[in-house]
């Protein structure tokens, strides 16, 4: 699975955080950071989702 974030949103976010338009270098570095962080975010959210199902006693929905 690949999460796609429009470059315009990434630029807008960095502009808000930096207080000015990001350079190409900063934009590129941030995109590299996203390549590392987003997969970890997905794993963390999947684990949290599983805990929620277990806490709600919905294990049967997970199958055998």
PDB file with SEQRES, HELIX, SHEET and CRYST1 records, atoms N, CA, C and O in Angstrom:
SEQRES   1 A   64  UNK UNK UNK UNK UNK UNK UNK UNK UNK UNK UNK UNK UNK          
SEQRES   2 A   64  UNK UNK UNK UNK UNK UNK UNK UNK UNK UNK UNK UNK UNK          
SEQRES   3 A   64  UNK UNK UNK UNK UNK UNK UNK UNK UNK UNK UNK UNK UNK          
SEQRES   4 A   64  UNK UNK UNK UNK UNK UNK UNK UNK UNK UNK UNK UNK UNK          
SEQRES   5 A   64  UNK UNK UNK UNK UNK UNK UNK UNK UNK UNK UNK UNK              
HELIX    1 AA1 UNK A    7  UNK A   18  1                                  12    
HELIX    2 AA2 UNK A   24  UNK A   55  1                                  32    
HELIX    3 AA3 UNK A   59  UNK A   62  5                                   4    
CRYST1    1.000    1.000    1.000  90.00  90.00  90.00 P 1           1          
ATOM      1  N   UNK A   1       0.850  -1.174   0.000  1.00  0.00           N  
ATOM      2  CA  UNK A   1       0.000   0.000   0.000  1.00  0.00           C  
ATOM      3  C   UNK A   1       0.897   1.240   0.000  1.00  0.00           C  
ATOM      4  O   UNK A   1       1.932   1.288   0.665  1.00  0.00           O  
ATOM      5  N   UNK A   2       0.480   2.191  -0.736  1.00  0.00           N  
ATOM      6  CA  UNK A   2       1.239   3.437  -0.794  1.00  0.00           C  
ATOM      7  C   UNK A   2       0.295   4.589  -0.454  1.00  0.00           C  
ATOM      8  O   UNK A   2      -0.778   4.734  -1.041  1.00  0.00           O  
ATOM      9  N   UNK A   3       0.721   5.389   0.497  1.00  0.00           N  
ATOM     10  CA  UNK A   3      -0.049   6.567   0.882  1.00  0.00           C  
ATOM     11  C   UNK A   3       0.436   7.716   0.020  1.00  0.00           C  
ATOM     12  O   UNK A   3       1.633   8.000  -0.031  1.00  0.00           O  
ATOM     13  N   UNK A   4      -0.480   8.368  -0.650  1.00  0.00           N  
ATOM     14  CA  UNK A   4      -0.099   9.483  -1.513  1.00  0.00           C  
ATOM     15  C   UNK A   4      -0.628  10.790  -0.930  1.00  0.00           C  
ATOM     16  O   UNK A   4      -1.819  10.945  -0.661  1.00  0.00           O  
ATOM     17  N   UNK A   5       0.282  11.700  -0.751  1.00  0.00           N  
ATOM     18  CA  UNK A   5      -0.056  13.033  -0.259  1.00  0.00           C  
ATOM     19  C   UNK A   5       0.330  14.011  -1.359  1.00  0.00           C  
ATOM     20  O   UNK A   5       1.485  14.042  -1.783  1.00  0.00           O  
ATOM     21  N   UNK A   6      -0.614  14.802  -1.820  1.00  0.00           N  
ATOM     22  CA  UNK A   6      -0.278  15.759  -2.888  1.00  0.00           C  
ATOM     23  C   UNK A   6       0.863  16.683  -2.465  1.00  0.00           C  
ATOM     24  O   UNK A   6       0.906  17.171  -1.335  1.00  0.00           O  
ATOM     25  N   UNK A   7       1.777  16.909  -3.393  1.00  0.00           N  
ATOM     26  CA  UNK A   7       2.927  17.765  -3.094  1.00  0.00           C  
ATOM     27  C   UNK A   7       2.480  19.157  -2.652  1.00  0.00           C  
ATOM     28  O   UNK A   7       3.136  19.788  -1.824  1.00  0.00           O  
ATOM     29  N   UNK A   8       1.373  19.631  -3.200  1.00  0.00           N  
ATOM     30  CA  UNK A   8       0.883  20.957  -2.811  1.00  0.00           C  
ATOM     31  C   UNK A   8       0.559  21.001  -1.316  1.00  0.00           C  
ATOM     32  O   UNK A   8       0.783  22.021  -0.665  1.00  0.00           O  
ATOM     33  N   UNK A   9       0.031  19.897  -0.767  1.00  0.00           N  
ATOM     34  CA  UNK A   9      -0.266  19.856   0.667  1.00  0.00           C  
ATOM     35  C   UNK A   9       1.005  19.823   1.495  1.00  0.00           C  
ATOM     36  O   UNK A   9       1.083  20.454   2.549  1.00  0.00           O  
ATOM     37  N   UNK A  10       1.998  19.089   1.020  1.00  0.00           N  
ATOM     38  CA  UNK A  10       3.280  19.023   1.723  1.00  0.00           C  
ATOM     39  C   UNK A  10       3.927  20.412   1.740  1.00  0.00           C  
ATOM     40  O   UNK A  10       4.420  20.860   2.775  1.00  0.00           O  
ATOM     41  N   UNK A  11       3.923  21.084   0.591  1.00  0.00           N  
ATOM     42  CA  UNK A  11       4.496  22.432   0.512  1.00  0.00           C  
ATOM     43  C   UNK A  11       3.753  23.399   1.430  1.00  0.00           C  
ATOM     44  O   UNK A  11       4.371  24.216   2.113  1.00  0.00           O  
ATOM     45  N   UNK A  12       2.418  23.302   1.442  1.00  0.00           N  
ATOM     46  CA  UNK A  12       1.609  24.192   2.273  1.00  0.00           C  
ATOM     47  C   UNK A  12       1.909  23.963   3.758  1.00  0.00           C  
ATOM     48  O   UNK A  12       2.051  24.916   4.524  1.00  0.00           O  
ATOM     49  N   UNK A  13       2.002  22.698   4.153  1.00  0.00           N  
ATOM     50  CA  UNK A  13       2.319  22.371   5.539  1.00  0.00           C  
ATOM     51  C   UNK A  13       3.674  22.926   5.940  1.00  0.00           C  
ATOM     52  O   UNK A  13       3.805  23.556   6.990  1.00  0.00           O  
ATOM     53  N   UNK A  14       4.681  22.695   5.111  1.00  0.00           N  
ATOM     54  CA  UNK A  14       6.016  23.207   5.424  1.00  0.00           C  
ATOM     55  C   UNK A  14       6.038  24.727   5.454  1.00  0.00           C  
ATOM     56  O   UNK A  14       6.717  25.318   6.293  1.00  0.00           O  
ATOM     57  N   UNK A  15       5.316  25.356   4.564  1.00  0.00           N  
ATOM     58  CA  UNK A  15       5.237  26.818   4.558  1.00  0.00           C  
ATOM     59  C   UNK A  15       4.661  27.313   5.881  1.00  0.00           C  
ATOM     60  O   UNK A  15       5.165  28.276   6.460  1.00  0.00           O  
ATOM     61  N   UNK A  16       3.608  26.655   6.358  1.00  0.00           N  
ATOM     62  CA  UNK A  16       3.006  27.040   7.636  1.00  0.00           C  
ATOM     63  C   UNK A  16       3.977  26.857   8.795  1.00  0.00           C  
ATOM     64  O   UNK A  16       4.080  27.715   9.671  1.00  0.00           O  
ATOM     65  N   UNK A  17       4.685  25.737   8.792  1.00  0.00           N  
ATOM     66  CA  UNK A  17       5.606  25.431   9.892  1.00  0.00           C  
ATOM     67  C   UNK A  17       6.850  26.322   9.859  1.00  0.00           C  
ATOM     68  O   UNK A  17       7.308  26.807  10.894  1.00  0.00           O  
ATOM     69  N   UNK A  18       7.383  26.528   8.664  1.00  0.00           N  
ATOM     70  CA  UNK A  18       8.613  27.310   8.528  1.00  0.00           C  
ATOM     71  C   UNK A  18       8.370  28.818   8.526  1.00  0.00           C  
ATOM     72  O   UNK A  18       9.267  29.606   8.824  1.00  0.00           O  
ATOM     73  N   UNK A  19       7.150  29.201   8.187  1.00  0.00           N  
ATOM     74  CA  UNK A  19       6.849  30.625   8.078  1.00  0.00           C  
ATOM     75  C   UNK A  19       7.295  31.227   6.760  1.00  0.00           C  
ATOM     76  O   UNK A  19       7.254  32.444   6.579  1.00  0.00           O  
ATOM     77  N   UNK A  20       7.719  30.376   5.844  1.00  0.00           N  
ATOM     78  CA  UNK A  20       8.117  30.817   4.498  1.00  0.00           C  
ATOM     79  C   UNK A  20       8.114  29.606   3.574  1.00  0.00           C  
ATOM     80  O   UNK A  20       8.082  28.465   4.034  1.00  0.00           O  
ATOM     81  N   UNK A  21       8.146  29.858   2.286  1.00  0.00           N  
ATOM     82  CA  UNK A  21       8.144  28.784   1.293  1.00  0.00           C  
ATOM     83  C   UNK A  21       9.416  27.938   1.448  1.00  0.00           C  
ATOM     84  O   UNK A  21      10.516  28.487   1.515  1.00  0.00           O  
ATOM     85  N   UNK A  22       9.274  26.607   1.507  1.00  0.00           N  
ATOM     86  CA  UNK A  22      10.458  25.760   1.670  1.00  0.00           C  
ATOM     87  C   UNK A  22      11.303  25.714   0.395  1.00  0.00           C  
ATOM     88  O   UNK A  22      10.790  25.817  -0.719  1.00  0.00           O  
ATOM     89  N   UNK A  23      12.591  25.558   0.593  1.00  0.00           N  
ATOM     90  CA  UNK A  23      13.489  25.379  -0.553  1.00  0.00           C  
ATOM     91  C   UNK A  23      13.274  23.982  -1.118  1.00  0.00           C  
ATOM     92  O   UNK A  23      12.682  23.125  -0.462  1.00  0.00           O  
ATOM     93  N   UNK A  24      13.749  23.756  -2.319  1.00  0.00           N  
ATOM     94  CA  UNK A  24      13.645  22.418  -2.918  1.00  0.00           C  
ATOM     95  C   UNK A  24      14.364  21.385  -2.060  1.00  0.00           C  
ATOM     96  O   UNK A  24      13.900  20.255  -1.903  1.00  0.00           O  
ATOM     97  N   UNK A  25      15.512  21.794  -1.504  1.00  0.00           N  
ATOM     98  CA  UNK A  25      16.289  20.877  -0.667  1.00  0.00           C  
ATOM     99  C   UNK A  25      15.493  20.479   0.577  1.00  0.00           C  
ATOM    100  O   UNK A  25      15.426  19.297   0.913  1.00  0.00           O  
ATOM    101  N   UNK A  26      14.891  21.450   1.261  1.00  0.00           N  
ATOM    102  CA  UNK A  26      14.099  21.144   2.453  1.00  0.00           C  
ATOM    103  C   UNK A  26      12.889  20.281   2.101  1.00  0.00           C  
ATOM    104  O   UNK A  26      12.546  19.353   2.833  1.00  0.00           O  
ATOM    105  N   UNK A  27      12.257  20.588   0.993  1.00  0.00           N  
ATOM    106  CA  UNK A  27      11.109  19.806   0.550  1.00  0.00           C  
ATOM    107  C   UNK A  27      11.526  18.359   0.288  1.00  0.00           C  
ATOM    108  O   UNK A  27      10.828  17.429   0.692  1.00  0.00           O  
ATOM    109  N   UNK A  28      12.636  18.172  -0.374  1.00  0.00           N  
ATOM    110  CA  UNK A  28      13.147  16.836  -0.660  1.00  0.00           C  
ATOM    111  C   UNK A  28      13.493  16.087   0.623  1.00  0.00           C  
ATOM    112  O   UNK A  28      13.170  14.907   0.760  1.00  0.00           O  
ATOM    113  N   UNK A  29      14.147  16.766   1.558  1.00  0.00           N  
ATOM    114  CA  UNK A  29      14.499  16.142   2.830  1.00  0.00           C  
ATOM    115  C   UNK A  29      13.246  15.729   3.603  1.00  0.00           C  
ATOM    116  O   UNK A  29      13.206  14.655   4.203  1.00  0.00           O  
ATOM    117  N   UNK A  30      12.233  16.581   3.586  1.00  0.00           N  
ATOM    118  CA  UNK A  30      11.008  16.267   4.296  1.00  0.00           C  
ATOM    119  C   UNK A  30      10.298  15.070   3.661  1.00  0.00           C  
ATOM    120  O   UNK A  30       9.751  14.226   4.371  1.00  0.00           O  
ATOM    121  N   UNK A  31      10.306  14.995   2.335  1.00  0.00           N  
ATOM    122  CA  UNK A  31       9.696  13.849   1.657  1.00  0.00           C  
ATOM    123  C   UNK A  31      10.418  12.555   2.047  1.00  0.00           C  
ATOM    124  O   UNK A  31       9.775  11.524   2.247  1.00  0.00           O  
ATOM    125  N   UNK A  32      11.741  12.606   2.156  1.00  0.00           N  
ATOM    126  CA  UNK A  32      12.495  11.434   2.602  1.00  0.00           C  
ATOM    127  C   UNK A  32      12.076  11.041   4.015  1.00  0.00           C  
ATOM    128  O   UNK A  32      11.953   9.856   4.324  1.00  0.00           O  
ATOM    129  N   UNK A  33      11.858  12.029   4.866  1.00  0.00           N  
ATOM    130  CA  UNK A  33      11.419  11.783   6.229  1.00  0.00           C  
ATOM    131  C   UNK A  33      10.049  11.108   6.228  1.00  0.00           C  
ATOM    132  O   UNK A  33       9.810  10.194   7.017  1.00  0.00           O  
ATOM    133  N   UNK A  34       9.157  11.546   5.359  1.00  0.00           N  
ATOM    134  CA  UNK A  34       7.830  10.946   5.274  1.00  0.00           C  
ATOM    135  C   UNK A  34       7.912   9.482   4.862  1.00  0.00           C  
ATOM    136  O   UNK A  34       7.129   8.660   5.338  1.00  0.00           O  
ATOM    137  N   UNK A  35       8.851   9.150   3.983  1.00  0.00           N  
ATOM    138  CA  UNK A  35       9.011   7.762   3.550  1.00  0.00           C  
ATOM    139  C   UNK A  35       9.339   6.854   4.725  1.00  0.00           C  
ATOM    140  O   UNK A  35       9.004   5.669   4.702  1.00  0.00           O  
ATOM    141  N   UNK A  36       9.981   7.385   5.737  1.00  0.00           N  
ATOM    142  CA  UNK A  36      10.328   6.611   6.926  1.00  0.00           C  
ATOM    143  C   UNK A  36       9.183   6.637   7.929  1.00  0.00           C  
ATOM    144  O   UNK A  36       8.825   5.598   8.484  1.00  0.00           O  
ATOM    145  N   UNK A  37       8.612   7.796   8.163  1.00  0.00           N  
ATOM    146  CA  UNK A  37       7.634   7.990   9.225  1.00  0.00           C  
ATOM    147  C   UNK A  37       6.263   7.408   8.904  1.00  0.00           C  
ATOM    148  O   UNK A  37       5.633   6.819   9.782  1.00  0.00           O  
ATOM    149  N   UNK A  38       5.790   7.552   7.691  1.00  0.00           N  
ATOM    150  CA  UNK A  38       4.432   7.107   7.350  1.00  0.00           C  
ATOM    151  C   UNK A  38       4.265   5.594   7.537  1.00  0.00           C  
ATOM    152  O   UNK A  38       3.263   5.179   8.120  1.00  0.00           O  
ATOM    153  N   UNK A  39       5.195   4.748   7.074  1.00  0.00           N  
ATOM    154  CA  UNK A  39       5.023   3.310   7.325  1.00  0.00           C  
ATOM    155  C   UNK A  39       4.974   2.977   8.826  1.00  0.00           C  
ATOM    156  O   UNK A  39       4.209   2.108   9.243  1.00  0.00           O  
ATOM    157  N   UNK A  40       5.781   3.660   9.623  1.00  0.00           N  
ATOM    158  CA  UNK A  40       5.754   3.418  11.071  1.00  0.00           C  
ATOM    159  C   UNK A  40       4.416   3.862  11.651  1.00  0.00           C  
ATOM    160  O   UNK A  40       3.858   3.191  12.520  1.00  0.00           O  
ATOM    161  N   UNK A  41       3.909   4.978  11.176  1.00  0.00           N  
ATOM    162  CA  UNK A  41       2.603   5.474  11.619  1.00  0.00           C  
ATOM    163  C   UNK A  41       1.518   4.449  11.313  1.00  0.00           C  
ATOM    164  O   UNK A  41       0.647   4.198  12.146  1.00  0.00           O  
ATOM    165  N   UNK A  42       1.568   3.856  10.121  1.00  0.00           N  
ATOM    166  CA  UNK A  42       0.584   2.845   9.748  1.00  0.00           C  
ATOM    167  C   UNK A  42       0.678   1.621  10.659  1.00  0.00           C  
ATOM    168  O   UNK A  42      -0.347   1.103  11.102  1.00  0.00           O  
ATOM    169  N   UNK A  43       1.899   1.151  10.944  1.00  0.00           N  
ATOM    170  CA  UNK A  43       2.064   0.003  11.836  1.00  0.00           C  
ATOM    171  C   UNK A  43       1.517   0.315  13.226  1.00  0.00           C  
ATOM    172  O   UNK A  43       0.814  -0.502  13.820  1.00  0.00           O  
ATOM    173  N   UNK A  44       1.843   1.500  13.743  1.00  0.00           N  
ATOM    174  CA  UNK A  44       1.359   1.888  15.071  1.00  0.00           C  
ATOM    175  C   UNK A  44      -0.162   1.947  15.116  1.00  0.00           C  
ATOM    176  O   UNK A  44      -0.773   1.513  16.093  1.00  0.00           O  
ATOM    177  N   UNK A  45      -0.768   2.477  14.075  1.00  0.00           N  
ATOM    178  CA  UNK A  45      -2.226   2.562  14.028  1.00  0.00           C  
ATOM    179  C   UNK A  45      -2.866   1.189  13.879  1.00  0.00           C  
ATOM    180  O   UNK A  45      -3.932   0.946  14.445  1.00  0.00           O  
ATOM    181  N   UNK A  46      -2.241   0.292  13.133  1.00  0.00           N  
ATOM    182  CA  UNK A  46      -2.766  -1.073  13.009  1.00  0.00           C  
ATOM    183  C   UNK A  46      -2.748  -1.776  14.357  1.00  0.00           C  
ATOM    184  O   UNK A  46      -3.704  -2.469  14.705  1.00  0.00           O  
ATOM    185  N   UNK A  47      -1.669  -1.607  15.124  1.00  0.00           N  
ATOM    186  CA  UNK A  47      -1.589  -2.211  16.455  1.00  0.00           C  
ATOM    187  C   UNK A  47      -2.649  -1.623  17.380  1.00  0.00           C  
ATOM    188  O   UNK A  47      -3.288  -2.355  18.136  1.00  0.00           O  
ATOM    189  N   UNK A  48      -2.839  -0.319  17.327  1.00  0.00           N  
ATOM    190  CA  UNK A  48      -3.862   0.328  18.152  1.00  0.00           C  
ATOM    191  C   UNK A  48      -5.253  -0.161  17.769  1.00  0.00           C  
ATOM    192  O   UNK A  48      -6.101  -0.353  18.641  1.00  0.00           O  
ATOM    193  N   UNK A  49      -5.497  -0.363  16.490  1.00  0.00           N  
ATOM    194  CA  UNK A  49      -6.779  -0.861  16.013  1.00  0.00           C  
ATOM    195  C   UNK A  49      -7.031  -2.271  16.548  1.00  0.00           C  
ATOM    196  O   UNK A  49      -8.139  -2.589  16.979  1.00  0.00           O  
ATOM    197  N   UNK A  50      -5.999  -3.110  16.518  1.00  0.00           N  
ATOM    198  CA  UNK A  50      -6.136  -4.472  17.036  1.00  0.00           C  
ATOM    199  C   UNK A  50      -6.455  -4.447  18.534  1.00  0.00           C  
ATOM    200  O   UNK A  50      -7.314  -5.198  18.997  1.00  0.00           O  
ATOM    201  N   UNK A  51      -5.766  -3.585  19.292  1.00  0.00           N  
ATOM    202  CA  UNK A  51      -6.054  -3.465  20.729  1.00  0.00           C  
ATOM    203  C   UNK A  51      -7.509  -3.069  20.957  1.00  0.00           C  
ATOM    204  O   UNK A  51      -8.168  -3.584  21.860  1.00  0.00           O  
ATOM    205  N   UNK A  52      -8.007  -2.146  20.128  1.00  0.00           N  
ATOM    206  CA  UNK A  52      -9.391  -1.697  20.236  1.00  0.00           C  
ATOM    207  C   UNK A  52     -10.355  -2.860  20.013  1.00  0.00           C  
ATOM    208  O   UNK A  52     -11.322  -3.020  20.759  1.00  0.00           O  
ATOM    209  N   UNK A  53     -10.091  -3.675  18.984  1.00  0.00           N  
ATOM    210  CA  UNK A  53     -10.952  -4.820  18.714  1.00  0.00           C  
ATOM    211  C   UNK A  53     -10.949  -5.800  19.879  1.00  0.00           C  
ATOM    212  O   UNK A  53     -11.996  -6.325  20.258  1.00  0.00           O  
ATOM    213  N   UNK A  54      -9.781  -6.044  20.442  1.00  0.00           N  
ATOM    214  CA  UNK A  54      -9.674  -6.961  21.575  1.00  0.00           C  
ATOM    215  C   UNK A  54     -10.411  -6.392  22.788  1.00  0.00           C  
ATOM    216  O   UNK A  54     -11.153  -7.110  23.458  1.00  0.00           O  
ATOM    217  N   UNK A  55     -10.207  -5.116  23.065  1.00  0.00           N  
ATOM    218  CA  UNK A  55     -10.875  -4.481  24.208  1.00  0.00           C  
ATOM    219  C   UNK A  55     -12.392  -4.520  24.055  1.00  0.00           C  
ATOM    220  O   UNK A  55     -13.109  -4.645  25.048  1.00  0.00           O  
ATOM    221  N   UNK A  56     -12.880  -4.416  22.844  1.00  0.00           N  
ATOM    222  CA  UNK A  56     -14.317  -4.444  22.588  1.00  0.00           C  
ATOM    223  C   UNK A  56     -14.834  -5.874  22.412  1.00  0.00           C  
ATOM    224  O   UNK A  56     -15.995  -6.089  22.064  1.00  0.00           O  
ATOM    225  N   UNK A  57     -13.953  -6.847  22.660  1.00  0.00           N  
ATOM    226  CA  UNK A  57     -14.288  -8.264  22.515  1.00  0.00           C  
ATOM    227  C   UNK A  57     -14.845  -8.564  21.128  1.00  0.00           C  
ATOM    228  O   UNK A  57     -15.854  -9.257  20.991  1.00  0.00           O  
ATOM    229  N   UNK A  58     -14.185  -8.039  20.109  1.00  0.00           N  
ATOM    230  CA  UNK A  58     -14.603  -8.239  18.717  1.00  0.00           C  
ATOM    231  C   UNK A  58     -13.625  -9.150  17.982  1.00  0.00           C  
ATOM    232  O   UNK A  58     -13.492  -9.069  16.760  1.00  0.00           O  
ATOM    233  N   UNK A  59     -12.934 -10.024  18.735  1.00  0.00           N  
ATOM    234  CA  UNK A  59     -11.939 -10.906  18.144  1.00  0.00           C  
ATOM    235  C   UNK A  59     -12.509 -11.807  17.059  1.00  0.00           C  
ATOM    236  O   UNK A  59     -11.799 -12.177  16.124  1.00  0.00           O  
ATOM    237  N   UNK A  60     -13.797 -12.165  17.176  1.00  0.00           N  
ATOM    238  CA  UNK A  60     -14.400 -13.058  16.178  1.00  0.00           C  
ATOM    239  C   UNK A  60     -14.399 -12.432  14.785  1.00  0.00           C  
ATOM    240  O   UNK A  60     -14.423 -13.145  13.782  1.00  0.00           O  
ATOM    241  N   UNK A  61     -14.372 -11.121  14.723  1.00  0.00           N  
ATOM    242  CA  UNK A  61     -14.326 -10.444  13.419  1.00  0.00           C  
ATOM    243  C   UNK A  61     -12.987 -10.625  12.722  1.00  0.00           C  
ATOM    244  O   UNK A  61     -12.870 -10.381  11.521  1.00  0.00           O  
ATOM    245  N   UNK A  62     -11.977 -11.053  13.471  1.00  0.00           N  
ATOM    246  CA  UNK A  62     -10.646 -11.236  12.903  1.00  0.00           C  
ATOM    247  C   UNK A  62     -10.535 -12.556  12.147  1.00  0.00           C  
ATOM    248  O   UNK A  62      -9.578 -12.764  11.401  1.00  0.00           O  
ATOM    249  N   UNK A  63     -11.494 -13.437  12.331  1.00  0.00           N  
ATOM    250  CA  UNK A  63     -11.439 -14.740  11.655  1.00  0.00           C  
ATOM    251  C   UNK A  63     -10.658 -15.737  12.470  1.00  0.00           C  
ATOM    252  O   UNK A  63     -10.302 -15.491  13.623  1.00  0.00           O  
ATOM    253  N   UNK A  64     -10.397 -16.871  11.847  1.00  0.00           N  
ATOM    254  CA  UNK A  64      -9.683 -17.965  12.558  1.00  0.00           C  
ATOM    255  C   UNK A  64      -8.220 -17.727  12.625  1.00  0.00           C  
ATOM    256  O   UNK A  64      -7.487 -18.544  13.183  1.00  0.00           O  
TER     257      UNK A  64                                                      
END                                                                             
